[in-house]
Amino acid sequence: MSLNTSSLEGIIVKSIAGFCYVEAGEKVYECKPRGSFRKSNISPSVGDRVEISLNGEKGVVERVFDRKNYLVRPPLSNLDKLFIVSSCSVPSVNPLLIDRMTAICEHINVEPILVFNKADLGDFEGLPEVYSNIGYKTFVVSAETGDGVEAIKAELESSVSAFCGNSGVGKSSLLNRLLDGVSLTTGVVSEKLGRGKHTTRMVELFRVSKGYVADTPGFSTLELVDFNLKDKDELKFCFPEFEDYLGQCRFSSCTHVNEPDCAVLNAVASGSIAKSRIQSYISMYEDLKKLKSWEINKK
């Protein structure tokens, strides 16, 4: 907080219809972004650390401090941890979606944390072990019964976190157990489509002790290019379990897709790298390979 009582530093916890709601000290102020931001192509986002000037109980966002990172969809800044939520059924777990999220986290320097929800409905066929063996923090929980949920709370301390995953996996139900005094709308999974209806319409940060957690709109696809992950040759660095094998292939230009004597593919064959992970890597590699030049060069 600034020593000047008319100028405060805080964090944007909500943004609606052109207004930013900034938590500064123990209060939340309704603020309008300074008009000059548009000329500078600055768009304040939830999670931004900002400086505001006050006129009574309302204010103006005067400055947006440099961001650690930025998620395009949903729009969220300065994220420390991304909790990637899946369910064992209705909707069923999707390893490719999980792996897209972990790759993006690796690329933008966010810690991915895996949460497998609806454990009361079945098991996950070894997938939690796949990610814990990589070194990712992994939780198997049931938002319905509360089993395992308490262990997640410690991860929310002193950080800005978000929960994401396919709609219908139980993000809102999980957050309702984690956030005291907050009730988020939950949805019912469509039997026809096998996925849930979106119940969250905007990004909002909620205070959790010394940290913040974001409830974000559900989504079922993530475009790597939106996070500036456009170079297919950079993708291998987003799979941390590949690290020990890079540089050991027969060919220095190995793509780890189908070349002979590929150390990564040999590790898959020996069971050191999970088959689901190499399948996701190849699928994502092929997607990046198909990018047009204008998609690669766009900002």
N, C-alpha and C positions, 0 to 999 in steps of 0.2 A: 504494500500500500504506500502511496506517495505521501510525503509529509504535508503536501498541499491538500487541504481537505476538499477543495473543489475539483481535484484531479485524482482519480483512483486507477489502480491496475486490477484487472480481474480476468475472468474466463467466460466466454459465451457459452451458456448452457442450453439455449433454445433460440431458434430463429423462425419467425412467422411473419409473412406478409410485409417484408421489408424492415421489420423491427428485430433488433437483437436484445436478448435478455441476458444481462451480464451479472454474474455473481462477483461481488467485490466486498471483501470483509464478510459480514454476516447477512448481507442483504442482496436482493436481486433487483436490478434497475432496468427499466425499459429504455432502450437507446435507439437512436437513428444513426446509421453510418454516415460519416461525413460525405457530402456530395462529391468531393474531389476524388473519392476512391474510384468512381466509375471511369474517370479520365485516365487513372493510373492502372486500370484493369485489376483492381483489388476488390475481392468479394469476401467480406467477413463470413466465417463459417463457425458452426458449433465446434468447440474445442480450441478456438483461437484464443491466445493470450492477448489482451487488448488494454489500451489506456483510454479512459473515458473522462469527459468533463461533465459536471452535474449542474443542473438548474432545478433545484428542489429535488423531487423524487425521480425525475427523468434526466436523461443524459444524451451525449453524442459520443460515438466511437471516434476518437481522434487518431488512433494509431493501432495498427495490427503488427504485433511482433513477429519476427521470423519463425517459420514453422519447422518443426522436426520432420513432419511428413504430412501427406494429405491423401485421403481417400476420396475418389470422385463419386462413386455410387456405393453407399450413401455418402453425402458430403460431410466429412469429419476430419478435423485437424489434430495434430499432436498426439496421435494414438501410441500408447505404450504396449498394450496387450490386446490381442484379438482372440476371443473365445469362439472357437469354431464348433457349433452345436450340430450334432447328427442324432438320428433316432434309429432304433433297430427295426422298426416297422411303422408303416403309415405316417409319413413316407419312409421308405427303406433307405438305408445308408448308401451314400453315393461317394465312393473313394475318389473319383475324378474331381468332384466338386471340392472335397476336402483338400486334395493335393493342389488344386488351383489356388486355394486360399493360403495354404502354407507357402507355396512358391511366391505369392505376392508379398506375404509377410517377410520372407527372407529378403526379397528385393527392396522393400521400403523400410527395412530395419524395425519391424514390429515383432514382438514375441508371440508366436502362435501357441494357443493352449487348446487341446482337444477335449471336448465334452461329449460323451455318448449318453444321450438321454433315453428315457423310456425303458430302462433296464428291467422294469417290472414286467415288460411284455415279451422278453426274450433275450438272446445273447447277440453278440456282434461278430461271431465267427472269427475271433482272433484279431480283428482290426485294432482294438486298443493296444495290443501288444506290438503291432507293427509300428505304431507311432511312439510308444514309450521306448522301444528299442532304438529308435533314431535319436532319442534324447529329448523329445517333446514332453512337456507335462501333460498327463492324460488322466481324465476323470470319467468314471462310469457311474451314472447317477439316475435317480428317478425323481423328477419334479412332482410326480403324482404322490409318491409316498414320502418324499423327503430324503430318501437314502442317498448318502454321499454328497448332498448339497452343501453341508456345513463346511466341508473341506475346501470348497471353492472360495469361501469368503476371504481367507487370508491372501489370496492372489489379487484381490481387489484393492488392497491397501496401497496408499501413496502412489497411485497410477491412474491414468486415463485408459479405461478399458471399453471394449465394445463386444457385444454378442451378435453373432451372425450365423447364417446357415439357411438352408432351404426353408421356405415357409411351411409351417405345420410341425416342425421338429420340437416345439415346446420352449422357444426362447422366452416368451412372455411369462409362461407358467414358472419357468426357472427363475426369472428375475423377480417375480412376485414373492418367491420364497427368500430371495437374497436381500430385497429392498424393504426395510421396515416402513410401514405407513404409505406405501405406494401400491396402487392396484392397476395393473396394465391389462388391457383387453386381450383375451385369448381367443383363438379361432378353432374351428372344427375342420378336420381334414375331409376334403371331398372324397367320397368313395369312388366316384367315377374317374377323377383325375389322379387320385393317389397323392395329392399334395394339398397343403392348407391354403386358405384365403389369407391375404395379407391383412394383419390386424394393426400394424404400426404404420402411421402415415407420415411421420416426420422423425428427425433425429433429435433426441433430447438427452442431456446429461443429468444424472441423478447423483446426489452426494452419497457416498458410502464411506463413513468415518473420514479418513484423510485422503480418500480418492474419489474418483468419479466413474460412473459406468453409463454407457450409452445404450438406449434402446433404439434399434435401427430398423428401417423397413426390411421386411423379408425379401430375399432375392434368390433366384435359382441359377443364375449365370454370372460369371465374372469375366470381363474381357481383360486379358493381360495387357493389351496395348493401352488401356485406360490408366494403367499404373506405370507407364513408360517402360514396360517389359516387352520390348519389340525385337530384340536381337536373339535369334534362336540359339546362337552360340553362347549366350549368357545364361540360358536356362539351366544348364548343368550345375551352375553354382547355387541354384535355388533348391537343390536336393542335397542336404548336408551329408547324407550317407554315401554319396558318390565321392566325397572328397579324397578318401584314402586310395581311390583307384584311378583318379585323374592323372594323366601323364604316364600311365603304365600300359597303355594300349599299343598294339603293333604300329598303328598309324597315328602320327601326331595330329592329324586332322580328323580323328575319329569323332563321329557324332553320337555314338553310343545307341544307335538305332538298330543296325543290322550288320555291322562290319565284323570280319573274322578276327579272332584274338583280341576282342574288346574286353578290357579288364572289368568294366562295369557289368557287361552282359555275363561274363564268367562268374561274377559275384552273385548275380541273380540265379544262375544255374546251380550254384553251390548253396543257395539259401541265405547268403549274407545280406542280400537286398531283396525286399519283398517283390513278388511278381506284380502286385497291384500298383506299386510305385513306378516300376519301369513302364508299365502299360500307360499310366498317366503321363509320364515324361514323354513317351513317344507320341501320344495323342496331342499334347501341348506343343511339342516340337513341330509336328506336322502343321498345326494351326499357325504357328509363327512363320513357318516356311511359306505359307500361302499368302502372307501379307503383301499387299501392293506397296509400291514405293511411296505413294502419297500417304498411306497409313503409317509407314515407318517414319516419315519425315515430319508428320504433323506434330504440333506441340501439344 
